[in-house]
Amino acid sequence: MQSISLSDDELANLILLHDELDTKFAKDPWRWACEQVITIDEAADRGAATRRRWPKHLKYVQEAFQVLDNEQFVIFPKSRRMFVTWLICAYFTHHTRYK
């Protein structure tokens, strides 16, 4: 493993950027998921891209995040074609990290 050397200014800038992003992500779980969450698709062929970005194009996923944020008790129907398990894991990872 190669070590990286940073000047004090570069390190200070990285820490500032981290803190700014952390503040934004704490307020917006959807943004955090869209920018930070990636999964490995174990069902993909070996040669295919196995890393998958957050499915921000799916409206029901964003709506589910809003429901989880605003309701005390939620039940979601489960389907293999939906990203329910992934979105629940992501939402509560964010919730645990920031709340």
C-alpha positions in Angstrom: 0.0 0.0 0.0 1.4 3.4 -1.0 1.3 6.3 1.5 0.0 9.7 0.5 1.7 12.8 1.7 -0.5 16.0 2.2 0.6 19.5 3.2 -1.1 21.0 6.3 -3.2 23.2 3.9 -4.3 20.3 1.8 -5.3 18.3 4.9 -7.2 21.3 6.3 -9.1 21.7 3.0 -10.0 18.0 3.0 -11.3 18.2 6.6 -13.3 21.3 5.8 -14.8 19.6 2.7 -15.6 16.5 4.8 -17.4 18.7 7.5 -19.4 20.6 4.9 -20.6 17.4 3.2 -21.3 15.8 6.5 -23.5 18.8 7.5 -25.4 18.6 4.1 -25.8 14.8 4.3 -27.1 15.0 7.9 -30.0 17.1 6.7 -30.8 15.2 3.5 -30.8 11.4 3.5 -31.8 11.3 -0.1 -28.8 13.3 -1.2 -26.6 11.2 0.9 -27.9 8.0 -0.7 -27.6 9.4 -4.2 -24.1 10.5 -3.7 -22.6 8.0 -1.3 -24.4 4.6 -1.6 -23.0 1.9 -3.9 -23.8 -1.8 -3.9 -22.1 -4.8 -5.4 -24.4 -6.8 -7.6 -23.5 -10.4 -6.9 -25.9 -11.6 -9.6 -24.1 -9.8 -12.4 -21.9 -11.7 -14.8 -18.2 -11.7 -13.9 -17.4 -9.4 -16.8 -20.2 -7.0 -16.2 -20.1 -3.9 -14.0 -20.9 -5.2 -10.6 -20.9 -1.9 -8.8 -24.3 -0.3 -8.8 -25.1 3.4 -7.9 -28.1 4.3 -5.9 -31.3 4.1 -8.1 -32.2 7.7 -7.9 -34.3 7.5 -11.1 -36.9 5.3 -9.3 -39.5 7.6 -7.9 -40.9 5.1 -5.4 -37.5 4.8 -3.7 -37.4 8.6 -3.1 -41.0 8.5 -1.9 -40.2 5.6 0.5 -37.4 7.7 2.0 -39.9 10.5 2.6 -42.4 8.1 4.2 -39.7 6.7 6.5 -38.8 10.2 7.5 -42.4 11.2 8.3 -44.2 8.2 9.7 -43.7 6.3 12.9 -44.8 2.9 11.6 -44.4 1.8 8.0 -45.1 -1.5 6.1 -43.7 -2.0 2.6 -44.8 -4.8 0.3 -41.7 -6.8 -0.7 -40.9 -7.7 -4.3 -37.8 -9.0 -5.9 -38.1 -6.4 -8.5 -38.1 -3.6 -6.0 -35.2 -2.1 -4.0 -37.0 -2.3 -0.7 -34.3 -4.1 1.3 -31.5 -1.9 -0.1 -33.5 1.3 0.6 -34.3 0.2 4.2 -30.7 -0.6 4.9 -29.5 2.7 3.4 -32.1 4.7 5.2 -31.3 3.3 8.6 -27.6 3.5 8.0 -28.1 7.2 7.4 -30.4 7.5 10.4 -27.8 5.7 12.6 -25.0 7.8 11.4 -26.6 11.2 11.6 -29.4 10.9 14.2 
